[in-house]
Amino acid sequence: MARIDIKLPSWQNVIMIKTQVQIPDELFARAKKVAAQKEWSFAEIVRRGLEQMVLRHPEGSSSPPSGWKLPDPVDLGLDADPFADPNWREEVNLGSGAARLVAEQSPIQNTRRKTES
C-alpha cells in the first residue's frame, strides 16, 4: 500500500482566529482573481500565502537567503529628496485612490488642509 505524505497542514479541524488586514486595491483584485480561477475562497488564498511566508522565513532566521544580495541603487532622476516632507506618506498614498477618498471624507483631514492653506 502506498503512503501519502501531506506537507501542508489541514485547517479544517483547527480553531481559527478572525482578523482584519489592509491590502492595497491592486493586490486585493489580483488575489480575488486567483481565488476565482482556483475556485478557492479569498481566505484560502490568504492562508496559503501566509503558509508560504512562514515556510520561507523560519522562526529565528533573520539573515537573507543564501545568494541574495542588495540590488544596486537606481537613479530615479529626482531633483529633491522625496522624504524631506514629513507628510510624504500622505503624498504617496494620495495616488492610490483609497487614500484620496478617505482624505475627501475625513473632516479632520479637510480641516488640516484648510489650515495649511
Secondary structure, DSSP 8 states (H G I E B T S, - for coil): -------S---TTS----------HHHHHHHHHHHHHHT--HHHHHHHHHHHHHHHS-TT--S--TT-----------SS-TTSSTTHHHHHHGGGSHHHHHHHH-HHHHHHHHHH-
